[in-house]
């Protein structure tokens, strides 16, 4: 059976007639989070039978949910072909009230979406690539992560969330599926998550950054930089031997950026590798002329890793130096590290268990 989430609305209209029925089904899927065609009560029974025989609206199973002490949730999904991958849900801000119990600010949510099962890139500090690459996620599997997580957390359809393609895999290595998923996720009649709320994090595949820029989708770009020279980056990220820092910077300079936004540069800080003030000075020179923001992420240790987490005071000195020189820089809090849900900790889990379990740290 075909995954119905692989279809955009126009494609669905081409197989469901009259076309207004396709829009009704679309709303059931994306507004009501309904995965049972029999429950789509305003659809004629004959069409519901056709949908049931041709399509599947439940292609991912949630095998396990782990909850961090900070509220972060890590989801273990299984696919129809019995592979697994992980995604993360982060509550960035709680609802706040004023002295009169009126809502002052609403909750802020981010969903960290995976694009592949495993990863080809092989970054030395990342757990995801340890088990190698299995396959790309389909368009529908990318989209369905968002729906499943919104549904499980009872997030109303009109509530905006942020999407970051920073889960398992290299998003630009699954380019066509990623682009179609972004367009489906942003469709005004469905999830309606603006492309301005969607961020693609890439290890720096220069030609695909160019290809993404040519589409001018309005998505945000984040570069996993992590080093200021090719010698260090070659050791941390083998892909740098193919697409070096100079080629990445050339592509970034051509990338269309919303006037209100910046290109984000993710800088995973590792003790005694890339945490010196000299490294900060080199980073400042490297990003000169680019409307940039640097996110420092302290290395998140995991079993078997040879790297160490840097001293927080050293990270603050690094960030302060950049800020004083006019480069926007923040130290990003690592959420969910106690459940291995932080940056670089997601992994393939060989699990055939179909029972959902909830674990809280």
N, C-alpha and C positions, 0 to 999 in steps of 0.2 A: 504494500500500500504506500501511496505517496504521502510525504510530509506536507500538509497543507500550508505550513508556515514557510515553505520554499516559494510560495506564490505571492507575487504582489497583487494589488487589487485589480489592475487591468488584466492580468493573467487569469485571475479567478473569474472575472466577468466573461472571459472567452470560453470557459467550460461550464458556467452556470447561466442559464437563460430563464427568464429575462434577467438583464444585468442588475436590476435593483436587488435581486435575491442575493447576488454576490456581496453587495454592500451590507445587507442584513447579516449574512454569515460572518463577514469581516468584523462587524460590531460585536457579535457574540464572542468571537475569538479574542479581540483586542480590548474591548470595553468591559465585557462581563467575565473575561478569563474562563470561558466555558469550553471544556474539552470533550463534551459528550454531545454529539450531533442530535441525539434524541431529545435533548433538553432545549433545543432551539425551537421553541413552540410556535413562533410565527412563520416558520418555514414549512411548506407542504410536506406531508409524510413521504410522498414519492421522491422528493428531492433529498430529504433526510436519509432515505435508504440509499440513494445514489452517493451521497457524501460518505456514508458509512462504508460502502463497498469500495470506494475509490481512494478515500483519504484517511489519514490518521491525524488527529489533533492532540495526541499524547505520545510523543516520541522520546521523551526523556523521563526518567524516574529519579526521584530524590531518594537516594539510598541512605544518606546520613546527613545530619545537621549538627555542627558543633558551634557552641556559643562561647565567645570569649568573655573575660571579666569586664571588658570595655563595651560589650554589647555587639561586637562584630560577629557575624555568622558566616561560617564556611559550609558550602553545600557540596556534597559529593553526588554528582549526576551519573547515571548510567544510560547508555545509548541502546538502540534496538539491536545493534550487533555486539552488545555485551562488553563495550569498553567503558571506561570511567574517566571523568575529568572533574576539576573543582572550579567553583566560582565563589565570589565573596560579596556579602552585603554589609555595608557600613552605614551606621547612623551617625552622621557627621555633627548633627546639632539637635538637641531636644526642643520641644515646643516651649516657648517662654511666655509668661503672663505678666501684665503690669499690676500695679497696686489695686486696680479695680477688677482684677480677674479677667480682663480682656486680653485676647491673644496679641502679644507684641511681635513675636516672630514664630514662624512655623518650623516643623521638623525639616531637616535637610538629609536626604539620602543619596548614597552613591552605590551603584552596582558595578562590581569589577567582573567583566565578562571575558570568558575564554574564547579563543578563535581556533585552537588546534588541540588535539590530544597529543601531549608531548610537545617537543620543540626541536627544530633542526639546528638552532643557532649555537647551542653548546656553551653558553657563558659559564665561566668557571665558578662563579659565585651563586649560581642559580640552581635550585633543586629540580626544577621542571624538566630540564634537559638531560638529567642523569639517566633516565630510562629510555632516552632516544625519542624518535618521532614515530607516531602511529599513523595518523591521518589528519586531514583538515576537517573541521566541523562544517557541516552544511549550513546554508543560509538559515534554514528552519531551526537548526540546533542552536545557532547564535541567537536568533530572535526568541526562541522558546525559553532560554535561560532567564531573560528579562521578565517574561510573562509569569513564569513559575515562581520567581523570587518576589515579584510584586504581589502575586496571589497569596503566597504563603505568609507574607508579612501584612496582609490585609491593607495594602496601599491602594487608595481609591484611584480610579482611572484618571481623574482630573488632577491628581497630585503629581507634580513634576519630580523627576529624579534625575540624577546625573549618571551618565554611562561612561565608564573608562575601559577601553580595550587594553587592559593591563593584566589579564589573567594568564592562563596557560597559552603558550605559543607566541609566534611573531605575527601580528595581524596583517602586515603587508605581504607576508608569505602566503596568505590566503585571500588575495586581493579581491577577486571578483565576487566571492561569497560575502566578504566583509562589506563591500560597497553596496550590494543589493540589500543586505541586512540593515545597514544604516538607513537606507531609503525607506524600508518597511517600518523600522522603528520610529522614524520621524514623520510618517504619514499622518496628516492632520485628522483623518477620520479614524485613526487607530490609537496606538500608544501615544502619538503626538509628542514625542520627546525631541525637541528641536536639535538640529545638528550642532548648534552652539553649545549644547549640553553634552555633546559626545566628544570624547578625547581619544585619539589613537596614539598609543605608545609604541614606538618602533626602535629597534636596535640600530637602525640606520641603513636601510636598503635604499641607496640613493636613487636609482632609477624609479623605484616605486613611490618614493616621496615626490618625485617629479610628476609621476602619473597621477597621484592623489591631488597634487596642487593643480593640475590641469583641469580637474573636474570641478574645482572651486565649490565644494559642498558646504563650506562653512564650518567644518569640523575643526576642533582644536588639535594641535600637533604637540606631542611630547617626544623628545629624543632621549633615549637611554644612553647617555654619554659616558659617564663613570671614569673618564680619564682625560688628560689634557695633552697627551702626546701619543703617537702611534706605537711607540715601544711598549708602554704600559698597557695601552688598550689592546694590542695584539695578544698580550698574555691573558688578559681578562676576558676578551671577546674575540674569538678567532675570526669572526665575520669582518673584523677591521682589516684583515689582510686582503680582503676583496673590495670592501668599501671603506676607505680610510677616512680619517677625520676631515681632511680637506674636501673630499667629495661630498661628505655629509653637510658641511658648512655651505658649500656651493648650492646644494639643493635647498637648504633651509632659507638662504637669502632670497631665493626665487619663490618661496612658498607664500601664497596669499593669506594674509592675516587680517582679521577684523581689527579695525582701528582701536577698539577697546581691549583687545587681547594681546597676549605675548606668546611666543614659542616657549614651551617649557623644556628645560634641560634637567633630566633626572641624573643626580650625581650620587651614586651609591658609595658612601665613604667607608673605606676599609683601613683599619689600623696599619700604619707604616707603609701603606701602598700609595694612597692618593690624598692624604689628609694634612699635608704641610702647607704653610703659608706660601711657599714657592709655588705649589700646585695652584693655590688660589690666585696668585699673580698671573700665572700662565693661563688660567681659565678666564680671567678678566680680559687678557689680550685676545684670546681665542674668540670671545663673544662680542668683541668691539664692533659696533655698528649694527648689531642685531637687537631687535626689540625682544628682550629675553627675560625669563624668570628662571632662577635656579632653585630646584628642590633638592635639598640634601637629605638623603635617606641613610640612616646608620645601618650598617650591615646587620642582617638578622641571622644569627648563627643557627645551624641545623646540624644534625648528626653526620659526621664524616667530613665536614668542611674544614679546610686548612686555614681559612681566614678568621680574623678576629674583629669584634665590634670596636670601633674607635672610642676614645674618651670623649664624653659629651662636652667638656670644656674646650677641647681642641676643635670640635665641630663648631662651637659657638665662636671661637676666635676666627675660624675660617669664614663663617657666615658674616660676622661683623666686619671683617676686612672688605668683603665684596660690597656690603651695603654702604659702607663709608665711601667707597669709590663709585657709588651710584648704580650698582647692579643689584636689582631686586633679588633677594635670596632668603629662603626660609628653611628651617629644619623641620622636615615633615615627620609628624608623629607616626610611629609604626603601630598600626592597630592590628589586633588579632595575633600578635606574635606568640602568645601562649597556646594557641591552637594551630600553629604553623599556617596562618592565613596572611601573613605579612608579605611584603615584596620579596620575591625570590624563593618563597617557601612552598608554593603549590606544587603538587606532584601527581603523577598517574598512580592510581591505587588499583591493584589487581583484586577486585572484589566482585563476587557474583551474588552477594547478599542483596536481596530485593526488599528487605524490611527496613523501613525508615526508623532510625534511632536518633534521639536528641541527646547530645552531650553538652554539659555546661561545666566550664572551668571555674 
